[in-house]
Amino acid sequence: MSAFARLRRLRRTESLRRMVRETKLSVDDLIYPIFVVEGSDKKEEIRSMPGVYHFSLDRLDEEMEEVVKLGIPAVILFGVPDHKDAYGSEAYNDEGIVQKAIRQIKRNYPEMVVLADNCLCQFTDHGHCGVVEDGEIDNDASLELLVKTAISQAKAGADIIAPSNMMDGFVAAIRSGLDEAGFTHIPIMSYAVKYASAFYGPFREAAHSTPQFGDRKTYQMDPANIREAIREAYADVEQGADFLMVKPALAYMDVIKTIKEEFTLPVVAYNVSGEYAMIKAAAINGWIDEKKVVLEMLLGMKRAGSDLILTYYAKDVARWLRETE
């Protein structure tokens, strides 16, 4: 470095720092998850995710009004049905809880981008993401039901199908099914790189989707692997994915960076429930500055290469960004 270099010159004032800032976080980067449940007059806080709620459909508009006012462009829906069975039939029921929620949001907030999570785990009585046969997850039988689910979600008005099941060939199957049903215009946001992570615990409480036996390590990825992540993403790109998601985000920044460098599709980071819960717990105890930590964390995800961030902090971030404008 030159003896004349003074790197602090460009850090001297906030205005200078803003001028040379390399990475920016915007409300347009955010996708907000919402949990919808059966019943009426329900807004129930999820124990392990303070500030995140289950909403019945008659109270969903309360949440959506706030989301719209904050300028958040997209939501992703997770449904918790009253009835569960071995085949997750409520996932592809045209009158299922997710389908009803999609129709309601698109009717009342037509400009909102609605993503539909495409998986069976919230809908099966065994809590796995596919069909169980003799104690094993039957990949191809599961694909048939996931395709039915995607078509049902698209018929309800979903703008994007977001399959999270990690069955082999799921993007190709869903793409073919959507195209044959006349939904060639509906993009697929693939959970391309989804690890078998310990960070999902609060979500499983929220979605009532904890596996009733075994675990998901036979279909979700080993946290130790990154070359496998590239192979997963290549497979999804070849099969017709329109977005590539990395889940979780915080412990997988290197994976986000690698996927961004390898591919030209938009990259999505999922700031998952366990990441949210850790920060929320520390903030409640007064150990950290929640706003500063969250904004720094999401900025790191952007810097690593994510174009979009799916986060339970979306509403808070939208408010905080407005304060700095």
Salt bridges, closest charged atoms under 4 A:
GLU14 OE1 - ARG17 NH2 3.14
GLU14 OE2 - ARG21 NH2 3.66
ASP29 OD2 - LYS302 NZ 3.33
ASP41 OD1 - ARG59 NH1 3.58
GLU62 OE2 - ARG59 NE 2.84
GLU63 OE1 - LYS315 NZ 3.08
GLU66 OE1 - LYS315 NZ 3.04
GLU66 OE2 - ARG319 NH2 2.26
ASP85 OD2 - HIS83 NE2 3.38
ASP94 OD2 - LYS155 NZ 2.92
GLU95 OE1 - ARG103 NH2 3.17
ASP159 OD2 - LYS106 NZ 2.89
ASP179 OD1 - ARG175 NH2 3.04
GLU205 OE1 - ARG47 NH2 3.11
ASP242 OD2 - ARG175 NH1 3.86
GLU261 OE2 - LYS257 NZ 2.45
GLU290 OE2 - LYS280 NZ 2.81
ASP307 OD1 - LYS260 NZ 2.86
ASP316 OD1 - ARG319 NH1 3.09
GLU323 OE1 - LYS291 NZ 2.89
